[in-house]
């Protein structure tokens, strides 16, 4: 007999998030990414823009201004991110909502990076807040890198106007969707001998009202891409010792705490070492070193890191977009290194037990099923706060077959399952999951006990207002049975 436990997801010591799509690449579906990286992220970052007052809107800038001569990625009249299709003028059937649902179905939270014209009305801001309300405990990174001068909103507004807009947006967001956390990305400590933030006086109120502080920093970057190839004979690129980037991050966090007298999470919202500058092997080595520095930081200054990005048209991704077939990705050495990084317990969410709630029965031929009458309501708050169940499974050694079959009660369930360190997704309608990839290259001694962990994020990717009070914070699913588990430890013939 094996135990069934109630379990909880808790925050990682440092969360790992992933960028998926930007001006440099298209969105890649979460099934593909999960299969490549073997685990979900805390959150997935999407990058969109909102310039509804422009007559060309909502066309993407590169399409609306196809005849314009451009020599820099941000030379268009508005930012060349994909257009945010919602808001007062739009609808919620297209992007980014299809991507947000895909992310949440797969047990991850959403980070929406949105560059926005600061002249939009309160009504337009409120409409965005209502758009995002059903997506649970997501994060909104508004007008990032706002002490720079490349985004269109920085060319149309003063820095004080940008700061005031952030405060106004946050106030309206709190009125309509208070569960959404907002991220301020407004400069950093660049000079370690002078630990001050850029424009810290201008963005002081914004830093006070924000939920998270943030910086973007690249160990290596070719900002001239795609119009300039990085060479020793030109200058639109950089390479910095990753220890300097790490110390700038630490100094930025400490300066924020000094300024405000409180501690809020500081996240690195964009990080990579551009292969255009460093090449594939140095890129992987530097990134590994940076994550090690974060792991060994005694002050725990960094609460989360977003890798930019999964698949990139340049060399800023775990995959490179196949130029002959953009639907394909070509794996870079960084991908395998990154997969090992995020397999470290320091970057994984915790899983805690709330005690035994039942037992499973082992039948002939190692089939496992729950005792009759099993029923458990699972709560999904988010990737750092969810309740599930764990089922103990006994192993006679290395399995030949390990699979789950889902009966009528579970056929339409939307589940994330973890076994032996690898995560699997079961979509509504799927009746079978093969767990064998969790055992490839791993030796399981006879007599081992492993736990199959089961969580139930929202099947539609959105929370259900019919669930009553607190529906924006939590989604509930009643698990009325457990899957039938088939384990075999020798070939059938």
C-alpha positions as CSV (number, residue, x, y, z in Angstrom):
1,X,0.0,0.0,0.0
2,X,1.1,3.6,-0.7
3,X,0.1,6.9,0.8
4,X,-1.9,9.7,-0.8
5,X,-0.8,13.0,0.5
6,X,-2.1,16.6,0.2
7,X,0.7,18.8,-1.0
8,X,1.5,22.5,-1.6
9,X,3.7,24.4,-4.0
10,X,5.8,27.0,-2.3
11,X,8.1,29.7,-3.8
12,X,11.6,28.8,-4.9
13,X,14.6,30.5,-3.3
14,X,15.0,32.3,-6.6
15,X,12.3,31.9,-9.3
16,X,13.2,31.1,-12.9
17,X,11.0,32.8,-15.6
18,X,11.3,32.6,-19.3
19,X,10.8,35.1,-22.1
20,X,8.7,33.7,-25.0
21,X,8.4,35.9,-28.1
22,X,9.3,39.5,-28.7
23,X,10.4,41.8,-31.5
24,X,13.1,39.2,-32.1
25,X,11.0,36.1,-32.4
26,X,7.6,34.5,-32.3
27,X,5.8,32.8,-29.4
28,X,6.6,29.0,-29.0
29,X,3.8,26.9,-27.5
30,X,4.3,25.6,-24.0
31,X,4.0,21.9,-24.9
32,X,7.2,22.2,-27.0
33,X,9.0,24.1,-24.3
34,X,8.0,21.7,-21.5
35,X,9.3,18.8,-23.6
36,X,12.6,20.6,-24.2
37,X,13.2,21.9,-20.6
38,X,11.5,19.1,-18.6
39,X,9.8,21.5,-16.1
40,X,7.5,24.5,-16.1
41,X,8.8,27.9,-15.2
42,X,7.4,30.1,-12.4
43,X,6.2,32.5,-15.1
44,X,6.5,33.2,-18.8
45,X,7.1,36.7,-20.1
46,X,5.2,38.1,-23.1
47,X,6.2,41.4,-24.8
48,X,3.5,43.6,-26.4
49,X,2.8,47.3,-27.1
50,X,-0.2,49.5,-26.9
51,X,-0.4,52.7,-29.0
52,X,-4.2,53.0,-29.7
53,X,-4.0,56.7,-30.4
54,X,-2.0,56.2,-33.5
55,X,-4.0,56.0,-36.8
56,X,-2.0,53.0,-38.0
57,X,-2.9,51.0,-34.9
58,X,-3.3,48.0,-34.4
59,X,-1.0,47.0,-37.2
60,X,2.5,45.9,-36.1
61,X,5.0,48.7,-36.7
62,X,7.1,46.8,-39.2
63,X,4.0,46.2,-41.3
64,X,2.4,49.6,-40.9
65,X,5.6,51.3,-41.8
66,X,7.1,48.8,-44.2
67,X,8.3,51.6,-46.5
68,X,10.2,53.4,-43.8
69,X,14.0,53.2,-43.8
70,X,15.1,51.7,-40.5
71,X,18.6,51.3,-39.2
72,X,17.8,50.5,-35.6
73,X,15.2,48.2,-34.1
74,X,13.4,51.0,-32.4
75,X,13.3,53.5,-35.3
76,X,9.6,53.0,-36.1
77,X,7.0,55.5,-35.0
78,X,5.9,53.1,-32.3
79,X,7.5,50.0,-30.8
80,X,7.8,46.9,-33.0
81,X,6.4,44.5,-30.4
82,X,3.3,42.6,-31.3
83,X,0.2,44.7,-30.7
84,X,-1.8,44.2,-27.6
85,X,-5.2,43.4,-29.1
86,X,-7.4,44.1,-26.1
87,X,-8.3,47.3,-24.4
88,X,-11.2,49.7,-24.9
89,X,-10.9,49.5,-28.7
90,X,-10.2,45.7,-29.1
91,X,-11.3,42.2,-28.2
92,X,-10.0,39.3,-26.1
93,X,-10.0,36.6,-28.7
94,X,-6.5,37.1,-30.1
95,X,-3.1,37.9,-28.8
96,X,-1.8,38.1,-26.1
97,X,-4.8,36.2,-24.6
98,X,-4.3,33.0,-26.5
99,X,-0.7,32.8,-25.3
100,X,-1.7,33.7,-21.7
101,X,-4.2,30.9,-21.6
102,X,-1.6,28.5,-22.9
103,X,0.9,29.5,-20.3
104,X,-1.6,29.2,-17.4
105,X,-2.9,25.8,-18.6
106,X,0.6,24.5,-18.2
107,X,0.9,25.6,-14.6
108,X,2.8,28.8,-15.0
109,X,2.0,32.5,-14.2
110,X,2.0,35.2,-16.8
111,X,4.3,38.2,-17.0
112,X,3.0,40.7,-19.5
113,X,5.5,43.3,-20.6
114,X,3.6,46.2,-22.1
115,X,5.0,49.4,-23.6
116,X,2.2,51.9,-23.6
117,X,1.5,55.4,-24.8
118,X,1.3,57.5,-21.6
119,X,-1.5,59.6,-23.1
120,X,-4.1,56.9,-23.0
121,X,-7.2,57.6,-20.9
122,X,-8.2,56.3,-17.5
123,X,-11.0,54.4,-19.3
124,X,-8.4,52.7,-21.6
125,X,-6.3,51.7,-18.6
126,X,-9.4,50.3,-16.8
127,X,-10.3,48.2,-19.9
128,X,-6.8,46.7,-19.9
129,X,-7.2,45.9,-16.2
130,X,-10.6,44.2,-16.9
131,X,-8.9,42.3,-19.8
132,X,-6.3,40.8,-17.4
133,X,-8.6,40.3,-14.4
134,X,-9.4,36.6,-15.1
135,X,-5.7,35.6,-15.4
136,X,-5.1,35.2,-11.7
137,X,-1.9,36.3,-10.0
138,X,-0.1,37.6,-13.0
139,X,2.5,40.3,-13.2
140,X,2.4,43.4,-15.4
141,X,5.8,45.0,-16.4
142,X,4.7,48.4,-17.6
143,X,7.0,50.6,-19.7
144,X,10.2,48.9,-18.9
145,X,13.7,50.4,-19.3
146,X,11.9,53.7,-18.9
147,X,15.1,55.7,-18.1
148,X,16.3,54.9,-21.6
149,X,15.4,56.8,-24.8
150,X,14.7,54.1,-27.4
151,X,11.1,53.2,-26.8
152,X,8.5,55.4,-28.5
153,X,6.8,56.3,-25.2
154,X,10.1,57.8,-24.0
155,X,10.2,60.0,-27.2
156,X,6.7,61.2,-26.7
157,X,6.7,62.0,-23.0
158,X,9.1,63.4,-20.4
159,X,10.5,61.1,-17.8
160,X,8.3,62.7,-15.1
161,X,5.2,62.1,-17.3
162,X,6.3,58.4,-17.6
163,X,6.7,58.1,-13.9
164,X,3.3,59.8,-13.2
165,X,1.7,57.5,-15.8
166,X,3.1,54.4,-13.9
167,X,1.5,55.7,-10.7
168,X,-1.8,56.4,-12.4
169,X,-1.9,53.0,-14.1
170,X,-1.1,51.2,-10.8
171,X,-4.0,53.1,-9.0
172,X,-6.5,52.1,-11.7
173,X,-5.1,48.5,-11.8
174,X,-5.7,48.2,-8.0
175,X,-9.3,49.3,-8.4
176,X,-10.1,46.7,-11.0
177,X,-7.7,43.8,-10.6
178,X,-5.8,44.2,-7.3
179,X,-4.4,40.6,-7.5
180,X,-2.1,41.6,-10.4
181,X,1.3,42.7,-9.3
182,X,3.1,45.5,-11.2
183,X,6.8,45.6,-12.0
184,X,8.9,48.8,-12.2
185,X,11.9,48.6,-14.5
186,X,13.5,52.1,-14.1
187,X,17.2,51.9,-14.2
188,X,19.8,50.4,-11.9
189,X,23.1,51.2,-10.1
190,X,25.6,51.2,-13.0
191,X,28.6,52.8,-11.2
192,X,29.5,50.6,-8.2
193,X,31.5,53.5,-6.8
194,X,28.4,55.7,-6.8
195,X,25.5,53.5,-5.7
196,X,22.6,55.5,-6.9
197,X,19.8,54.7,-9.4
198,X,19.4,56.6,-12.6
199,X,16.7,59.2,-12.1
200,X,15.8,57.9,-8.7
201,X,14.2,61.2,-7.8
202,X,12.0,61.3,-10.9
203,X,10.8,57.7,-10.3
204,X,10.6,57.9,-6.5
205,X,6.8,57.6,-6.3
206,X,6.7,54.9,-8.9
207,X,9.2,52.9,-6.9
208,X,7.1,53.4,-3.8
209,X,3.8,52.1,-5.3
210,X,5.2,49.2,-7.3
211,X,5.0,45.6,-6.2
212,X,8.4,44.5,-7.6
213,X,11.6,46.3,-8.5
214,X,13.3,45.1,-11.7
215,X,16.3,45.6,-13.9
216,X,17.2,44.4,-17.4
217,X,20.9,43.7,-17.9
218,X,22.8,41.6,-20.5
219,X,26.3,40.1,-19.9
220,X,26.8,40.5,-23.6
221,X,24.6,42.2,-26.2
222,X,24.6,43.3,-29.8
223,X,22.1,46.1,-29.7
224,X,22.7,46.8,-33.4
225,X,21.0,43.6,-34.4
226,X,19.6,42.9,-37.0
227,X,21.1,45.9,-38.9
228,X,24.7,45.4,-37.8
229,X,26.8,42.3,-37.4
230,X,28.9,42.4,-34.3
231,X,32.6,42.6,-35.2
232,X,35.8,43.9,-33.6
233,X,35.7,46.8,-36.1
234,X,32.3,48.3,-34.9
235,X,30.9,49.3,-31.6
236,X,27.1,48.5,-31.3
237,X,27.8,45.7,-28.8
238,X,29.2,45.0,-25.4
239,X,30.7,42.2,-23.3
240,X,30.8,42.6,-19.5
241,X,32.2,40.4,-16.8
242,X,29.2,38.6,-15.3
243,X,30.5,39.3,-11.8
244,X,30.0,43.1,-12.6
245,X,26.4,42.4,-13.7
246,X,25.9,40.5,-10.5
247,X,27.3,43.2,-8.3
248,X,25.2,45.8,-10.1
249,X,22.1,43.8,-9.4
250,X,23.0,43.5,-5.7
251,X,23.8,47.2,-5.4
252,X,20.5,48.1,-7.1
253,X,18.5,46.0,-4.6
254,X,20.4,47.5,-1.7
255,X,19.8,51.1,-3.0
256,X,16.1,50.4,-3.3
257,X,15.9,49.2,0.3
258,X,17.9,52.2,1.4
259,X,15.6,54.6,-0.4
260,X,12.3,53.2,0.8
261,X,13.1,51.5,4.1
262,X,11.2,48.3,3.0
263,X,12.1,45.1,1.2
264,X,10.3,44.3,-2.0
265,X,11.3,41.5,-4.5
266,X,13.9,42.5,-7.1
267,X,13.8,40.6,-10.3
268,X,16.0,40.5,-13.3
269,X,13.4,40.8,-16.1
270,X,15.8,40.3,-19.0
271,X,19.1,38.4,-18.8
272,X,21.3,36.7,-21.3
273,X,24.8,36.7,-22.9
274,X,24.4,37.4,-26.6
275,X,25.9,34.7,-28.8
276,X,26.4,37.4,-31.4
277,X,29.2,38.7,-29.2
278,X,30.3,35.8,-27.1
279,X,29.8,32.9,-29.3
280,X,27.8,29.8,-28.2
281,X,30.3,28.2,-25.8
282,X,31.3,31.4,-23.9
283,X,27.6,32.3,-23.8
284,X,26.7,29.1,-22.0
285,X,29.7,29.3,-19.6
286,X,29.0,32.9,-18.6
287,X,25.3,32.2,-18.0
288,X,26.1,29.2,-15.8
289,X,28.5,31.3,-13.8
290,X,25.9,34.1,-13.3
291,X,23.3,31.7,-11.9
292,X,25.9,30.2,-9.6
293,X,26.7,33.7,-8.3
294,X,23.0,34.2,-7.6
295,X,22.7,30.8,-5.9
296,X,25.7,31.6,-3.6
297,X,24.6,35.2,-2.7
298,X,24.2,35.2,1.1
299,X,21.9,38.3,0.9
300,X,19.5,36.7,-1.5
301,X,19.1,40.0,-3.4
302,X,17.6,38.4,-6.5
303,X,14.0,37.0,-6.2
304,X,13.7,35.9,-9.9
305,X,15.5,35.8,-13.2
306,X,13.8,35.9,-16.6
307,X,15.9,34.4,-19.4
308,X,15.6,36.3,-22.6
309,X,14.4,34.2,-24.5
310,X,13.4,30.7,-25.6
311,X,13.6,31.0,-29.4
312,X,15.3,34.0,-30.9
313,X,15.8,35.2,-34.5
314,X,19.3,36.2,-33.4
315,X,21.6,34.6,-30.8
316,X,19.7,35.6,-27.7
317,X,17.8,32.4,-27.2
318,X,18.0,28.8,-26.1
319,X,17.1,28.1,-29.7
320,X,17.9,29.9,-32.9
321,X,15.1,30.4,-35.4
322,X,15.7,28.2,-38.4
323,X,16.1,30.8,-41.3
324,X,14.8,28.2,-43.8
325,X,11.7,27.3,-41.8
326,X,10.8,29.7,-39.0
327,X,8.5,27.1,-37.4
328,X,11.6,25.2,-36.4
329,X,14.1,26.0,-33.7
330,X,17.8,25.0,-33.7
331,X,19.1,24.2,-30.2
332,X,22.1,26.1,-28.9
333,X,24.5,24.7,-26.3
334,X,23.0,27.1,-23.7
335,X,19.8,25.0,-23.8
336,X,21.3,21.9,-22.2
337,X,23.2,24.1,-19.7
338,X,20.1,26.0,-18.8
339,X,18.1,22.8,-18.3
340,X,20.7,21.7,-15.8
341,X,20.6,25.1,-14.1
342,X,16.8,25.1,-13.5
343,X,17.0,21.5,-12.3
344,X,18.9,22.8,-9.2
345,X,16.7,22.8,-6.0
346,X,17.6,26.4,-5.4
347,X,15.6,27.4,-8.5
348,X,12.8,25.0,-8.1
349,X,9.5,25.6,-6.2
350,X,9.2,23.9,-2.9
351,X,6.7,21.0,-2.5
352,X,5.5,20.5,1.0
353,X,3.2,17.8,2.5
354,X,0.1,18.6,4.4
355,X,-0.3,15.0,5.6
356,X,-1.8,11.7,4.5
357,X,-5.3,11.7,3.1
358,X,-5.7,8.1,1.9
359,X,-4.0,5.0,0.4
360,X,-3.6,3.5,-3.0
361,X,-4.0,-0.2,-3.8
362,X,-1.6,-2.3,-5.7
363,X,-3.2,-4.9,-7.9
364,X,-1.7,-7.7,-9.9
365,X,1.0,-6.8,-12.5
366,X,1.9,-3.6,-10.6
367,X,-1.3,-1.7,-11.6
368,X,-2.1,1.1,-9.1
369,X,-5.4,2.8,-8.5
370,X,-7.1,4.8,-5.7
371,X,-9.4,3.2,-3.2
372,X,-13.2,3.8,-3.9
373,X,-14.6,7.0,-2.7
374,X,-11.6,9.2,-3.3
375,X,-12.4,12.9,-3.9
376,X,-10.2,15.9,-3.3
377,X,-10.6,19.6,-4.2
378,X,-7.4,21.1,-5.5
379,X,-6.7,24.8,-5.4
380,X,-4.6,26.6,-8.0
381,X,-3.4,30.0,-6.8
382,X,-0.4,30.2,-9.0
383,X,3.0,28.6,-9.7
384,X,4.1,29.5,-6.2
385,X,0.9,28.7,-4.3
386,X,-1.1,25.7,-5.3
387,X,-2.5,22.6,-3.6
388,X,-2.3,19.1,-5.2
389,X,-2.0,15.5,-4.3
390,X,1.0,13.1,-4.2
391,X,0.7,9.3,-4.7
392,X,3.4,7.0,-3.6
393,X,4.6,4.4,-6.2
394,X,6.8,1.4,-5.5
395,X,9.5,0.5,-8.0
396,X,11.2,-2.9,-8.4
397,X,14.0,-1.2,-10.3
398,X,14.2,0.6,-13.6
399,X,10.8,0.5,-15.3
400,X,10.2,-0.7,-18.8
401,X,6.8,0.9,-18.9
402,X,5.5,3.7,-16.7
403,X,2.3,5.3,-17.7
404,X,-1.0,6.8,-16.5
405,X,-4.4,6.1,-18.0
406,X,-7.3,8.5,-17.2
407,X,-10.8,7.2,-16.9
408,X,-14.1,9.0,-17.6
409,X,-13.8,11.1,-14.4
410,X,-10.4,12.4,-15.5
411,X,-10.7,12.5,-19.2
412,X,-11.5,16.2,-19.3
413,X,-9.1,17.2,-16.5
414,X,-6.3,19.7,-17.1
415,X,-3.4,18.4,-15.1
416,X,0.3,19.0,-14.5
417,X,2.1,15.9,-13.2
418,X,5.6,15.5,-11.8
419,X,7.5,12.2,-11.4
420,X,11.2,11.6,-10.7
421,X,11.9,15.3,-11.3
422,X,10.3,15.6,-14.7
423,X,7.0,17.4,-15.4
424,X,4.2,16.2,-17.8
425,X,1.1,17.9,-19.1
426,X,-2.3,16.2,-19.5
427,X,-4.6,18.3,-21.7
428,X,-8.4,18.0,-21.5
429,X,-9.4,15.1,-23.6
430,X,-6.1,13.2,-23.3
431,X,-6.5,9.8,-21.8
432,X,-2.8,8.7,-21.6
433,X,0.5,10.0,-20.3
434,X,3.8,8.1,-20.8
435,X,6.1,8.8,-17.9
436,X,9.1,6.9,-19.3
437,X,11.1,10.1,-20.3
438,X,11.4,10.7,-16.5
439,X,13.6,7.6,-16.3
440,X,15.9,7.9,-19.4
441,X,19.5,8.0,-18.2
442,X,18.5,7.6,-14.5
443,X,19.0,4.5,-12.4
444,X,16.2,3.5,-10.1
445,X,17.3,1.0,-7.4
446,X,14.9,-1.9,-6.5
447,X,12.8,-1.0,-3.5
448,X,12.6,2.7,-4.4
449,X,9.5,4.7,-3.7
450,X,8.7,7.7,-5.9
451,X,5.9,10.2,-5.6
452,X,3.6,11.1,-8.5
453,X,2.5,14.7,-7.9
454,X,-0.7,16.1,-9.4
455,X,-1.8,19.7,-9.7
456,X,-4.8,21.1,-11.6
457,X,-4.3,24.6,-13.1
458,X,-7.3,26.1,-15.0
459,X,-8.3,24.1,-18.1
460,X,-9.3,27.2,-20.0
461,X,-6.3,29.2,-18.8
462,X,-8.5,31.6,-16.9
463,X,-10.1,31.7,-13.5
464,X,-13.9,31.1,-13.2
465,X,-16.0,34.0,-11.7
466,X,-18.8,31.4,-11.0
467,X,-16.6,30.0,-8.3
468,X,-17.5,33.0,-6.1
469,X,-15.6,35.2,-3.8
470,X,-11.9,35.1,-4.3
471,X,-12.2,33.8,-7.9
472,X,-9.5,36.2,-9.2
473,X,-7.0,34.7,-6.7
474,X,-7.8,31.0,-6.8
475,X,-9.2,28.4,-9.2
476,X,-10.6,25.1,-7.8
477,X,-10.9,21.7,-9.4
478,X,-12.4,18.6,-7.8
479,X,-10.4,15.5,-8.4
480,X,-12.9,12.6,-8.1
481,X,-10.4,9.8,-8.8
482,X,-6.8,9.1,-9.5
483,X,-5.3,7.9,-12.8
484,X,-4.7,4.2,-13.2
485,X,-0.9,3.7,-13.1
486,X,0.7,0.9,-15.1
487,X,4.3,0.0,-14.1
488,X,6.2,-2.9,-15.7
489,X,9.8,-3.8,-14.9
490,X,10.5,-6.3,-17.6
491,X,9.5,-6.7,-21.2
492,X,6.1,-8.2,-21.8
493,X,7.6,-11.0,-24.0
